[in-house]
């Protein structure tokens, strides 16, 4: 994962993101290249969690000024209940959620 060495990306923004997996589970992560990271998840190179749950789709992201702040925000969101994550997603883009039976 290229985020491990962010030396060349000190002035680039970071993103906290939530993806919805094909089984409707939500995964939260951070990256400094959102497009590439979603492609990695869908290509089977994202992480173990999404490996068998692809395809995934981006349902939420927020830009953060630095990696350390992104890590803190990621931890905060990971601590949210599913309902609170869904409310966060709905608040950013109401059409991002599919109705669930």
Secondary structure as GFF3:
##gff-version 3
##sequence-region A 1 101
A	DSSP	three_ten_helix	2	4	.	.	.	ID=ss1
A	DSSP	three_ten_helix	7	9	.	.	.	ID=ss2
A	DSSP	beta_strand	14	20	.	.	.	ID=ss3
A	DSSP	beta_strand	26	31	.	.	.	ID=ss4
A	DSSP	alpha_helix	34	43	.	.	.	ID=ss5
A	DSSP	alpha_helix	48	51	.	.	.	ID=ss6
A	DSSP	beta_strand	57	64	.	.	.	ID=ss7
A	DSSP	alpha_helix	67	78	.	.	.	ID=ss8
A	DSSP	alpha_helix	82	92	.	.	.	ID=ss9
A	DSSP	three_ten_helix	94	96	.	.	.	ID=ss10
###
